[in-house]
Amino acid sequence: MTGEPLAAAPPRATAGPPVPRPSLHDPDRFGEVFDAHFAEIHGYAAKRLGPDAAADVASQTFLEAFRRRDRYDPSRAAVRTWLYGIATNLIAKHRRGEVRALRARERLGPGDAGGEGHADAVDARVSAQGLRGRLAGAIAALSAGERDVLLLVALADLSHEEVAAALDVPYGTVGSRLSRARKKVREALGGTNPMRDVEDDHG
């Protein structure tokens, strides 16, 4: 599967129920944001860092969001994207622990994550809890920026535009980091593509 991208940008979300936005004046309205997004942000943190650190990162994400709610700009990012950006910045404080956990899972094997299987199985492999074998080692070897971009696409299902907004980096930077991450992981896995089914699902 050499030459296929590791992950593709997901399609834009279709119209649905209005997403709660942080309230600048009413703390109770911010509780709606917490209720709508806490489980998802906690799940993302757990996949990156494991369950022990996830609760702390998720709680701190919403505390930071509440404190910084006057800086939220809905023209730049949806609330969900904004929260993922805060969570990813907090995860940066746990870089060593994340890499150590990935290296430990690399030794567990198997977990080469070949190109077959359903997207759910792939996502389970690209997580701190289910990741094992060579795939864990390949992700551990990525730079922090490459790993953040790859996992925001693979785990949070963010588009390239959303990743750029979450990380406050140019759109082109997202593309270049993701391209490098794809290449490194493919090479580490001997040319297999663990995210092929994610691409197929996204078209």
Secondary structure in CASP SS format (residue, H / E / C, confidence):
PFRMAT SS
TARGET T0000
AUTHOR 0000-0000-0000
METHOD secondary structure of the structure
MODEL  1
M C 1.00
T C 1.00
G C 1.00
E C 1.00
P C 1.00
L C 1.00
A C 1.00
A C 1.00
A C 1.00
P C 1.00
P C 1.00
R C 1.00
A C 1.00
T C 1.00
A C 1.00
G C 1.00
P C 1.00
P C 1.00
V C 1.00
P C 1.00
R C 1.00
P C 1.00
S C 1.00
L C 1.00
H C 1.00
D C 1.00
P H 1.00
D H 1.00
R H 1.00
F H 1.00
G H 1.00
E H 1.00
V H 1.00
F H 1.00
D H 1.00
A H 1.00
H H 1.00
F H 1.00
A H 1.00
E H 1.00
I H 1.00
H H 1.00
G H 1.00
Y H 1.00
A H 1.00
A H 1.00
K H 1.00
R H 1.00
L H 1.00
G C 1.00
P H 1.00
D H 1.00
A H 1.00
A H 1.00
A H 1.00
D H 1.00
V H 1.00
A H 1.00
S H 1.00
Q H 1.00
T H 1.00
F H 1.00
L H 1.00
E H 1.00
A H 1.00
F H 1.00
R H 1.00
R C 1.00
R H 1.00
D H 1.00
R H 1.00
Y C 1.00
D C 1.00
P C 1.00
S C 1.00
R C 1.00
A C 1.00
A C 1.00
V H 1.00
R H 1.00
T H 1.00
W H 1.00
L H 1.00
Y H 1.00
G H 1.00
I H 1.00
A H 1.00
T H 1.00
N H 1.00
L H 1.00
I H 1.00
A H 1.00
K H 1.00
H H 1.00
R H 1.00
R H 1.00
G H 1.00
E H 1.00
V H 1.00
R H 1.00
A H 1.00
L H 1.00
R H 1.00
A H 1.00
R H 1.00
E H 1.00
R H 1.00
L H 1.00
G C 1.00
P C 1.00
G C 1.00
D C 1.00
A C 1.00
G C 1.00
G C 1.00
E C 1.00
G C 1.00
H C 1.00
A H 1.00
D H 1.00
A H 1.00
V H 1.00
D H 1.00
A H 1.00
R H 1.00
V C 1.00
S C 1.00
A C 1.00
Q C 1.00
G C 1.00
L C 1.00
R C 1.00
G H 1.00
R H 1.00
L H 1.00
A H 1.00
G H 1.00
A H 1.00
I H 1.00
A H 1.00
A C 1.00
L C 1.00
S C 1.00
A H 1.00
G H 1.00
E H 1.00
R H 1.00
D H 1.00
V H 1.00
L H 1.00
L H 1.00
L H 1.00
V H 1.00
A H 1.00
L C 1.00
A C 1.00
D C 1.00
L C 1.00
S C 1.00
H H 1.00
E H 1.00
E H 1.00
V H 1.00
A H 1.00
A H 1.00
A H 1.00
L H 1.00
D C 1.00
V C 1.00
P C 1.00
Y H 1.00
G H 1.00
T H 1.00
V H 1.00
G H 1.00
S H 1.00
R H 1.00
L H 1.00
S H 1.00
R H 1.00
A H 1.00
R H 1.00
K H 1.00
K H 1.00
V H 1.00
R H 1.00
E H 1.00
A H 1.00
L C 1.00
G C 1.00
G C 1.00
T C 1.00
N C 1.00
P C 1.00
M C 1.00
R H 1.00
D H 1.00
V H 1.00
E H 1.00
D H 1.00
D H 1.00
H H 1.00
G C 1.00
END
